[in-house]
């Protein structure tokens, strides 16, 4: 039987530690392989294969941060940086291609969005409906006022 696969999609520096920690805990508990994914959303005016390193710089920094967090778990993850027009479609595609068993992703608490996006953001909503595997969405606790 193939080793289980956990994938975590990261998008911003503020959530990398909590998302990667959760994914590493799942990885260890399942004796699974872990992949950390960052999708760079490329605007339509920019060629998807543009040679500009600046397009990928933020994603590379996030993946390096994820590797530092995962180092505490003594099992380094694979990392993947993907360029795409639509983040949700790219996450689902990579999860399908890698045979992910569980996908971990985060969702921030929105302030002024439609009811559907308030309950679940557009990317999270897309992934939840199209993912080939189970999806765990981490939502941070509300900030104290």
N, C-alpha and C positions, 0 to 999 in steps of 0.2 A: 504494500500500500504506500502511496506517495506521502511525503511529509506535508502536513498542513501548511498553508500560506496565509500570513497576515499582511495586509497592506495598510499603510496609514498615509492619508493625503494631507499635506501641510500647506498653509497659505500665508500665515503671518507669524512674525517672531514672538508675539505675545502668547500664542497657543502651542508653540512647538514643544515646550517642555512637558506640558500636561498630556498632549496627544501622543507623543513618542513614549512617554512613561506608560500610559495605558496600553499602547500597542506592544511594548516590550513585556509588560506583565502578561498579556495574552499570549505572546510568543513563547515565553517560558512555561506558562501553564499548559499550553498545547504541544510543547516541544516542536514549534513551528519555525519556518523561515520568515523573516521580516523584510519587507521592502518599504522604504520611505519614498513617497512620490511628491513632486512639486510640479504643477502645471503652470507654465507661463502663458498667460492669455495674450495673444498677439493681435493687435487691431487689424482690421481689414486693409488699412492703408500701408501696412508693413508686410513685405513678403515673409511667409512663414519660415523660410530658410535664410533670412537675412544674416549676413556675416557679422553683424554688430554684437560684440561680446556684452555690451551694456544691457542688452535685452535679457540675458540669462543671469546677470550678476546677482540680483536679489535672490533668485532661486538657488544659486550655488551657495550663497551665504546661509540661507535657511537649511539647506541640506547639511552643511557643515555643522550648524548648530544642532541639528537632529542627531548627527553622529556623535557629538560630544555628550548629549543626553544619554544616548544608547550605550555609550562606553561603560557606564556604571553597571550595566547588565551583562557585561563580559561576552556578548555575542553581537558583533557588529552587523548592522543591517546592510542590505543592498540599497543603493540610492538610485533614483531615476528622475531626470529632469526632462520634461516633455513640453514642446511648444504646440499650442492649439488655438483655434478660434473660439471654441466653446469648452470651458473647463469641465463641466459636467460630463459631456460626451467623452472627453479625453480620459477622465477618471474611470468611467465605466469601461472604456476600451482597454485600458491598461489592466484593470482588474480581470477582465475576460481573458486577455492575452496571457496573463501571468497565472491564471487559474487560482485566483484568490479565494480563500474560504471565508474570510472576514475582512471587511473594509472598515477602518476607523477614520472618522473625519470630524471636524469641529464646526460649530455654528455659533456666531456671536449673537448677542441679544440685540435685535434691531430696535430702532426708535420710531421711525415714521415710514412704515411700509404697509402694503396691503395685508389683509388678514392672512392670506395664504403664505405670504413671505414672512409675516410676523411669526407664524407658527413654525414655519420651516423655510429657510432661504431658497432662492431659485436653484442654485447649484445642488444643495442638499436634497431638495425636492426631486430634481431630475435624477440624481444618483439613486435615491431611495426607490424610485419607480422603475429604473432600468438596470440596476445592478444585478450581476449574475450570482451574487453571494449575499450573505447577511451583512447588514450595515449597522455600525454602532455610531451614533451621533453624540458627541460630547458637547453639552451646552454649559457654559460657565454659570456659577451661582450669581444671583443678582448682587450688584455692588451695594454696600451699606450706604444709606443716605444720611 
